[in-house]
Amino acid sequence: MYKLFLATITLLATYASSAAITKPADNQVSQLETRGNFLGDGTWYTTETGRPGSCGEWLNDGMMVVALNAPQMGDTAECNRQVWVTNITNGETQVARVVDKCPECLWGSLDMSPALFSSICGGQLGLGRVPITWGFCDREHGC
């Protein structure tokens, strides 16, 4: 837990000095990423676009879903996987499902449904962008 706290403080300092978080070089992978977690920007988008998400499902803004950044999504390899998402600034965490791809999102970043973003940001969609950590739910990391 202490190491997670230190990594979070380091991330916040990095985030304050950088507008976007990019994937670290392979030899500088963050301590959190080595445990299966990722660091990035959390944003939100209107899921009700009149077309299905890239995973083929029709979406609505009330769903707890994410669009995964294109570099980590690939084609549709990660469709329907569950993820946990934590807002680093307030510690709020929720579980969601990958249902779409975010072409403009950088490595480690997620674009969230309004319901998900609102739930980890105290109802404040106006924040627009927050630093997040997240990971896939699986046997090792659970959800």
TILUM-216908 format. One record per residue (C-alpha): residue in one letter; z, x, y; chain. Coordinates in pm, 1 decimal. Layout:
residues N
  r        c3        c1        c2  c
  A         Z         X         Y  A
...
END
This chain:
residues 143
  r        c3        c1        c2  c
  M       0.0       0.0       0.0  A
  Y      82.5     285.4     238.3  A
  K    -261.5     440.0     177.4  A
  L    -427.4     103.7     252.0  A
  F    -229.4      83.2     576.8  A
  L    -340.7     432.6     680.0  A
  A    -702.2     357.1     589.6  A
  T    -686.3      35.5     794.9  A
  I    -545.0     219.2    1099.5  A
  T    -817.7     482.3    1065.0  A
  L   -1082.4     210.6    1041.4  A
  L    -952.2      33.5    1351.6  A
  A    -969.0     358.5    1548.2  A
  T   -1322.2     417.9    1421.8  A
  Y   -1424.0      58.8    1496.7  A
  A   -1293.8      81.6    1852.2  A
  S   -1515.2     383.3    1917.3  A
  S   -1826.2     246.2    1745.6  A
  A   -2024.5     -74.3    1799.4  A
  A   -2131.1     -89.7    1435.1  A
  I   -2004.0      53.2    1111.5  A
  T   -2263.0     222.8     893.3  A
  K   -2246.6     343.3     536.8  A
  P   -2074.5     681.1     522.7  A
  A   -2257.3     976.2     374.2  A
  D   -2218.7     995.6      -3.0  A
  N   -1979.3    1288.2      28.4  A
  Q   -1769.2    1098.5     286.3  A
  V   -1720.9     763.2     114.3  A
  S   -1408.5     603.8     253.2  A
  Q   -1089.5     580.5      53.7  A
  L   -1122.6     201.0      41.2  A
  E   -1480.1     211.9     -88.8  A
  T   -1376.8     436.7    -375.9  A
  R   -1157.6     149.3    -497.4  A
  G   -1448.6     -97.6    -488.6  A
  N   -1388.7    -223.2    -135.1  A
  F   -1625.2    -207.6     160.9  A
  L   -1579.7    -181.8     537.2  A
  G   -1807.5    -339.5     794.3  A
  D   -1867.2    -606.1    1054.1  A
  G   -1803.0    -972.3     986.7  A
  T   -2028.5   -1213.7    1174.7  A
  W   -2119.0   -1580.6    1129.1  A
  Y   -2442.9   -1775.5    1110.3  A
  T   -2549.3   -2136.9    1088.0  A
  T   -2617.7   -2194.3     719.8  A
  E   -2792.7   -2528.6     775.6  A
  T   -3136.7   -2384.4     845.0  A
  G   -3357.3   -2644.3     676.0  A
  R   -3429.7   -2404.5     391.2  A
  P   -3229.7   -2286.2      93.5  A
  G   -3050.6   -1951.9     109.9  A
  S   -3212.7   -1652.8     -57.4  A
  C   -3025.9   -1738.7    -378.3  A
  G   -3202.8   -2077.3    -388.8  A
  E   -2911.3   -2301.5    -293.6  A
  W   -2908.7   -2550.8      -6.1  A
  L   -2614.2   -2464.0     216.1  A
  N   -2394.0   -2630.2     474.8  A
  D   -2163.8   -2490.1     742.3  A
  G   -1850.7   -2617.1     564.5  A
  M   -1904.2   -2402.7     255.0  A
  M   -1706.0   -2081.5     198.1  A
  V   -2010.5   -1856.6     154.9  A
  V   -2155.8   -1525.7     274.9  A
  A   -2490.8   -1362.7     330.2  A
  L   -2465.7   -1009.0     192.4  A
  N   -2626.9    -724.1     386.4  A
  A   -2976.2    -643.3     258.8  A
  P   -2901.8    -285.2     141.3  A
  Q   -2626.4    -406.1     -93.4  A
  M   -2795.4    -732.9    -193.6  A
  G   -3122.9    -598.5    -326.4  A
  D   -3341.6    -885.7    -444.6  A
  T   -3095.4   -1144.6    -567.1  A
  A   -2883.0    -922.3    -790.2  A
  E   -2553.3   -1028.2    -631.4  A
  C   -2621.8   -1403.7    -605.5  A
  N   -2322.6   -1626.0    -681.5  A
  R   -2074.7   -1339.8    -714.7  A
  Q   -1737.5   -1410.3    -561.5  A
  V   -1601.6   -1184.3    -289.6  A
  W   -1273.9   -1160.7    -103.2  A
  V   -1298.7   -1098.8     271.8  A
  T   -1017.3    -975.5     499.1  A
  N   -1020.9    -972.3     878.8  A
  I    -868.7    -631.4     951.8  A
  T    -734.3    -733.9    1293.0  A
  N    -511.3   -1014.8    1161.7  A
  G    -494.3    -966.6     782.9  A
  E    -633.1   -1312.8     702.1  A
  T    -811.7   -1319.9     365.9  A
  Q   -1036.5   -1576.5     197.8  A
  V   -1252.8   -1591.9    -112.4  A
  A   -1620.7   -1682.9     -81.3  A
  R   -1945.2   -1675.4    -276.6  A
  V   -2262.5   -1472.2    -210.1  A
  V   -2547.9   -1720.2    -150.9  A
  D   -2780.5   -1549.7      94.9  A
  K   -2910.5   -1217.1     226.1  A
  C   -2857.0   -1089.4     581.5  A
  P   -3162.5    -873.2     663.3  A
  E   -3021.7    -741.5     991.9  A
  C   -2668.6    -666.7     867.3  A
  L   -2573.4    -303.3     810.9  A
  W   -2424.8    -161.4     489.7  A
  G   -2077.0    -304.9     430.1  A
  S   -2125.5    -602.7     661.4  A
  L   -2125.6    -974.6     580.8  A
  D   -2265.2   -1274.3     767.5  A
  M   -2034.7   -1569.4     698.0  A
  S   -2058.3   -1944.5     711.7  A
  P   -1882.6   -2096.3    1014.3  A
  A   -1608.1   -2234.2     785.5  A
  L   -1533.9   -1892.3     636.0  A
  F   -1548.0   -1700.2     965.1  A
  S   -1328.3   -1960.6    1132.2  A
  S   -1072.6   -1946.2     850.6  A
  I   -1021.4   -1569.7     882.0  A
  C   -1035.4   -1572.0    1264.0  A
  G    -782.7   -1842.6    1344.4  A
  G   -1052.2   -2098.0    1424.6  A
  Q   -1215.3   -1873.9    1686.7  A
  L   -1591.3   -1872.1    1624.0  A
  G   -1627.8   -1734.2    1976.5  A
  L   -1512.4   -1392.1    1853.8  A
  G   -1857.9   -1353.6    1700.8  A
  R   -1785.0   -1020.5    1529.4  A
  V   -1472.3    -878.9    1364.2  A
  P   -1398.0    -568.8    1154.5  A
  I   -1364.3    -661.2     787.4  A
  T   -1289.7    -515.2     451.4  A
  W   -1418.2    -694.2     142.3  A
  G   -1489.4    -652.6    -224.6  A
  F   -1636.3    -824.2    -526.8  A
  C   -1400.7   -1024.1    -746.7  A
  D   -1395.9    -888.5   -1100.3  A
  R   -1157.4    -799.0   -1380.1  A
  E   -1041.6    -482.5   -1204.7  A
  H    -991.0    -625.1    -854.9  A
  G    -941.7    -996.5    -926.1  A
  C    -945.2   -1262.8    -657.3  A
END
